[in-house]
């Protein structure tokens, strides 16, 4: 019987089993590294965000990085594509391509560097990846309530809230957004001008309606209905949040001289029977899903007054690419709705209002074809009184 040599040299290959565990250990240690900390720049200006926090923005301004925010909404208010450093990922780029803003600012859609899908790979919560964000070297980071703002602030980066989620109504939310983004780019006068036009537009609509003398306010329902194979899904009622004045469609309806047919109902997605019980005078469909003809041929809705009288219309906007919302475009949507609900009180001015708005705000001259698209003429023209929106009316 031989004894093992206690002084035998062990070949290095016998320790290879330990390598994976060593790598895992190094990775764990790497995760425990302290976060970087950035100091306040020497030259800066303070911008107040939606929470009232003064955020130091380095001068000269290096550009805006959007975190889970719509590039179209940013451009609508700032009118400053050159200040945009990052707009979103691949899905955001595809969505922006469907918006009308991509026609006004095609260079934003074409610049691939604005749409890097690797920029924010895990962009939510306390464990978001900071390295790719830091590499962008942005001048400011814009985010809504939650998102990455707390983490970015913890390391000293200039992150601003564009809303708090606590705004009392849609006006306040939109006004805060306009104030923050225009102050950020150094042109708060732009936000003030947009707000002034917005308020004047609704003053004009109220004056044209002569609201105090309205004999009645028709009952309106804003809803969405899926097409074809999805049409048996539960309907989506967009005007139903009657207890939340932050819902823009509730405000649209009131400003158009109408009342919300869903008032008193508390579910966002009620059964078809409950919609039949509402029995609105007018139905305005979202710009996605069924068009008026499809909706009216659905046997579930044959008993509705709006269907019997063919008072079903699709809201203006880009098919599949969003409606006319925001401070600049809301007045167009409300004017459109008011002209349908009260055709005897309002002159047919929506086409001209739309044309004037795009020219005034963006220097963009809309063609008649583009206006037809925005007003959904192809699906709405067969409906009563819709000829007033046609060219050469």
C-alpha positions in Angstrom: 0.0 0.0 0.0 1.4 3.3 -1.1 0.9 6.7 0.6 -0.1 9.8 -1.3 2.6 12.4 -1.5 1.5 15.3 0.7 3.8 17.6 -1.3 2.4 16.8 -4.7 1.9 19.9 -6.9 -1.8 20.3 -7.9 -2.2 21.2 -11.6 -4.0 24.6 -12.2 -6.7 22.9 -14.3 -8.1 21.2 -11.2 -9.2 24.6 -10.0 -11.2 25.5 -13.1 -14.5 24.4 -11.3 -14.0 27.4 -9.0 -14.0 30.0 -11.9 -17.8 30.4 -12.3 -18.2 31.0 -8.6 -15.4 33.5 -8.7 -17.1 35.4 -11.5 -20.5 35.4 -9.7 -18.7 36.8 -6.6 -17.1 39.6 -8.6 -20.4 40.5 -10.1 -22.1 40.7 -6.7 -19.3 42.9 -5.4 -19.7 45.1 -8.5 -23.3 45.6 -7.6 -22.4 46.9 -4.2 -20.3 49.7 -5.6 -21.4 53.2 -4.5 -23.4 55.4 -6.9 -21.6 58.2 -8.5 -22.3 61.7 -7.2 -22.3 64.8 -9.5 -21.8 68.3 -8.1 -23.7 71.4 -9.0 -22.1 73.0 -12.2 -20.3 76.3 -11.9 -22.5 78.0 -14.4 -26.2 77.2 -14.2 -29.7 78.6 -14.0 -32.5 77.3 -11.7 -35.6 75.8 -13.3 -38.7 75.0 -11.1 -40.3 71.7 -11.8 -43.8 70.5 -11.2 -43.1 69.7 -7.6 -41.7 73.2 -7.0 -38.1 71.9 -6.8 -35.5 74.3 -8.1 -33.2 72.2 -10.3 -29.8 73.6 -11.5 -29.5 73.4 -15.3 -25.9 73.9 -16.6 -25.2 76.6 -19.0 -24.9 76.4 -21.9 -27.8 73.9 -22.1 -26.9 70.5 -23.5 -30.3 69.3 -24.4 -33.3 67.4 -23.0 -33.7 63.6 -22.4 -37.2 62.4 -22.3 -38.0 59.5 -19.9 -41.3 57.8 -20.8 -42.7 61.0 -22.2 -44.1 61.8 -25.7 -41.7 63.5 -28.1 -44.7 65.0 -30.0 -46.0 66.7 -26.8 -42.6 68.1 -26.1 -42.2 69.6 -29.6 -45.8 70.9 -29.6 -45.0 73.2 -26.7 -41.3 74.0 -27.1 -41.2 74.1 -30.9 -37.5 73.4 -30.4 -36.3 70.1 -32.0 -32.7 71.1 -31.6 -33.0 70.9 -27.8 -34.0 67.2 -27.9 -31.2 64.9 -27.1 -33.1 61.6 -26.5 -36.7 60.9 -27.4 -37.3 57.2 -26.7 -36.9 53.7 -28.0 -38.0 51.9 -31.1 -41.6 51.7 -30.1 -41.6 55.5 -29.3 -40.1 56.2 -32.7 -42.8 54.2 -34.5 -45.6 56.0 -32.6 -44.1 59.4 -33.3 -44.0 58.5 -37.0 -47.8 58.2 -36.9 -48.2 61.6 -35.3 -48.7 64.8 -37.3 -45.7 66.3 -35.4 -43.4 64.0 -37.5 -44.5 65.9 -40.6 -43.8 69.3 -39.0 -40.4 68.1 -37.6 -39.3 65.2 -39.9 -35.7 65.7 -38.8 -36.6 64.4 -35.4 -38.0 61.2 -36.9 -35.0 60.7 -39.1 -32.3 61.2 -36.5 -31.5 57.7 -35.3 -29.4 59.0 -32.4 -32.6 60.3 -30.7 -34.2 56.8 -30.7 -31.5 54.5 -29.2 -33.3 51.5 -27.8 -30.3 50.7 -25.5 -30.4 54.2 -23.9 -32.8 53.2 -21.1 -33.0 49.4 -21.0 -34.3 49.1 -17.5 -35.7 52.6 -17.0 -37.9 52.2 -13.9 -37.4 51.7 -10.2 -34.3 51.9 -8.0 -32.3 49.3 -10.0 -32.4 51.1 -13.3 -29.1 51.0 -15.3 -27.4 54.4 -15.0 -24.4 53.8 -17.2 -26.1 54.1 -20.5 -28.0 57.2 -19.2 -24.9 58.9 -18.0 -23.2 58.3 -21.3 -25.8 60.5 -23.0 -24.4 63.5 -21.1 -27.8 65.3 -21.2 -28.5 68.7 -20.0 -31.7 67.8 -18.2 -33.9 64.7 -17.7 -37.7 65.0 -17.9 -40.0 62.5 -16.3 -43.5 62.2 -15.0 -44.5 61.1 -11.5 -42.3 58.2 -10.5 -40.0 56.9 -13.2 -36.3 57.5 -13.0 -36.4 61.0 -11.5 -35.7 60.0 -7.8 -32.7 57.9 -8.8 -31.3 60.5 -11.1 -31.6 63.2 -8.4 -29.9 60.9 -5.9 -26.7 61.0 -7.9 -27.0 64.8 -8.5 -28.3 64.8 -12.1 -30.7 67.6 -13.2 -34.0 65.6 -13.3 -37.3 67.4 -13.4 -40.9 66.3 -12.8 -43.3 67.4 -15.5 -46.3 66.5 -13.3 -47.0 65.2 -9.8 -50.1 63.1 -10.5 -51.9 65.4 -8.0 -53.1 68.2 -10.4 -56.7 69.0 -9.7 -57.8 69.2 -13.3 -56.6 68.9 -16.9 -55.9 72.6 -17.2 -53.5 72.6 -14.3 -51.7 69.6 -15.6 -51.3 71.1 -19.1 -50.3 74.5 -17.7 -47.6 73.0 -15.4 -46.2 70.9 -18.3 -46.0 74.0 -20.6 -44.3 76.0 -17.9 -41.7 73.4 -17.0 -40.6 72.5 -20.6 -40.5 76.1 -21.9 -38.6 77.3 -18.8 -36.2 74.4 -19.3 -35.2 75.5 -22.8 -34.9 79.1 -21.7 -38.1 80.4 -23.4 -40.9 80.6 -20.8 -42.6 83.2 -23.0 -43.6 80.3 -25.4 -45.5 78.6 -22.6 -47.2 81.8 -21.6 -48.2 82.5 -25.2 -49.6 78.9 -25.7 -51.7 79.2 -22.5 -53.0 82.6 -23.5 -54.2 81.3 -26.9 -55.7 78.3 -25.2 -57.8 80.4 -22.9 -58.8 82.9 -25.6 -59.9 80.0 -27.8 -62.4 78.7 -25.2 -63.6 82.2 -24.5 -64.4 82.5 -28.2 -66.2 79.2 -28.3 -68.3 80.1 -25.3 -69.1 83.4 -26.8 -70.2 81.9 -30.1 -72.3 79.3 -28.3 -73.8 82.0 -26.1 -73.9 79.4 -23.4 -76.1 81.2 -21.0 -79.0 81.0 -23.5 -78.6 77.3 -24.5 -82.1 75.8 -24.4 -80.6 72.3 -23.9 -77.3 70.5 -23.6 -77.3 67.2 -25.6 -76.0 64.1 -23.8 -72.7 63.0 -25.3 -70.7 59.8 -24.8 -67.0 59.5 -25.8 -66.1 55.8 -26.3 -64.0 53.3 -28.1 -65.1 50.1 -29.7 -62.8 47.4 -31.2 -63.0 46.4 -34.8 -64.0 43.1 -36.4 -62.6 40.1 -34.5 -62.3 42.2 -31.4 -65.7 43.8 -31.5 -67.1 41.5 -28.8 -64.8 42.9 -26.2 -66.1 45.1 -23.5 -66.5 48.7 -24.8 -64.1 51.3 -23.5 -65.9 54.4 -22.2 -63.5 57.4 -22.3 -65.8 60.0 -20.8 -66.8 57.9 -17.8 -64.5 59.4 -15.2 -67.1 61.9 -14.1 -65.7 62.2 -10.6 -62.2 63.1 -12.0 -62.1 66.5 -13.6 -58.6 65.7 -14.8 -60.2 63.6 -17.6 -59.9 65.7 -20.8 -63.0 64.3 -22.5 -65.2 65.4 -19.6 -63.9 69.0 -20.2 -64.4 68.7 -23.9 -68.0 67.7 -23.5 -68.8 70.6 -21.1 -67.0 73.2 -23.2 -68.9 72.0 -26.3 -72.2 72.9 -24.6 -73.1 69.3 -23.9 -73.4 67.0 -20.9 -71.7 63.7 -20.2 -74.1 60.8 -20.9 -72.1 58.6 -18.6 -72.6 60.8 -15.5 -73.5 58.6 -12.6 -71.8 55.5 -13.9 -68.6 54.5 -12.1 -67.0 51.8 -14.2 -64.6 52.6 -17.0 -65.7 49.5 -19.0 -69.4 48.8 -18.4 -71.4 46.1 -20.2 -73.3 46.8 -23.4 -76.5 46.9 -21.4 -75.3 49.8 -19.4 -74.4 51.8 -22.5 -77.9 51.1 -23.8 -79.2 52.5 -20.5 -77.2 55.7 -21.0 -78.8 56.2 -24.5 -76.7 59.2 -25.5 -77.8 61.8 -28.1 -74.3 61.8 -29.7 -71.5 59.2 -29.7 -67.9 60.2 -30.5 -65.6 57.3 -31.2 -61.9 57.3 -30.5 -59.6 57.6 -33.5 -58.7 53.9 -33.2 -61.0 50.9 -33.5 -64.4 50.9 -35.3 -65.5 53.7 -37.5 -69.1 55.0 -37.4 -70.4 52.7 -40.0 -68.9 49.6 -38.3 -70.3 50.8 -35.0 -73.8 51.4 -36.3 -73.9 47.9 -37.9 -73.1 46.2 -34.6 -76.4 44.7 -33.5 -75.7 45.5 -29.9 -76.2 49.2 -30.5 -79.3 49.3 -32.7 -81.5 50.5 -29.8 -79.4 53.6 -29.1 -80.9 56.9 -30.0 -77.5 58.1 -31.4 -77.4 55.1 -33.8 -81.0 55.4 -34.9 -80.4 59.1 -35.8 -76.9 58.4 -37.1 -75.3 60.8 -34.7 -72.1 58.7 -34.4 -68.8 60.3 -35.4 -65.1 59.5 -35.0 -63.0 62.1 -33.1 -60.5 64.2 -35.2 -56.9 63.1 -35.2 -54.5 60.8 -37.0 -56.0 57.3 -37.5 -53.9 55.1 -35.2 -51.7 58.0 -34.3 -53.4 60.0 -31.6 -56.1 62.7 -31.4 -56.0 66.4 -31.2 -55.1 66.9 -27.6 -52.8 69.2 -25.6 -53.0 72.9 -25.1 -52.6 73.8 -28.8 -55.0 71.2 -30.3 -57.7 70.9 -27.6 -59.6 74.0 -28.8 -59.8 72.5 -32.3 -61.4 69.3 -30.9 -63.8 71.2 -28.7 -64.8 73.5 -31.6 -65.4 70.5 -33.8 -67.6 68.8 -31.2 -69.5 72.0 -30.5 -70.3 72.5 -34.2 -71.7 69.0 -34.4 -73.7 69.3 -31.2 -75.0 72.8 -31.9 -74.8 73.3 -35.7 -77.5 76.1 -35.5 -75.3 78.2 -33.2 -71.8 78.0 -34.7 -70.5 78.9 -38.1 -68.5 76.2 -39.9 -65.0 77.4 -38.9 -63.2 74.3 -37.7 -61.2 73.8 -41.0 -60.0 77.4 -40.9 -59.3 77.3 -37.1 -57.2 74.2 -37.8 -55.3 75.7 -40.7 -54.7 79.0 -38.7 -53.5 77.1 -35.6 -50.8 75.1 -37.5 -49.6 78.1 -39.4 -49.5 80.4 -36.3 -47.8 77.9 -34.0 -45.5 76.0 -36.3 -45.4 78.0 -39.6 -46.8 74.9 -41.2 -49.3 75.2 -44.1 -51.8 72.3 -44.1 -53.1 71.0 -47.3 -56.8 70.3 -47.8 -55.9 66.6 -47.9 -54.2 66.8 -44.6 -57.1 68.7 -43.0 -59.5 66.0 -44.5 -57.4 63.3 -42.8 -57.4 65.1 -39.4 -61.2 65.6 -39.6 -61.7 61.9 -40.5 -63.7 63.0 -43.6 -63.5 59.5 -45.2 -65.5 57.9 -42.3 -67.5 60.9 -41.0 -68.8 62.6 -44.1 -71.9 60.3 -44.5 -73.1 61.4 -41.0 -75.7 64.2 -40.5 -74.4 67.8 -40.8 -70.8 66.7 -41.5 -70.8 68.4 -44.8 -70.0 71.6 -43.0 -66.4 70.3 -42.4 -65.8 69.6 -46.1 -63.5 71.8 -48.3 -65.3 74.4 -50.3 -68.4 74.2 -48.1 
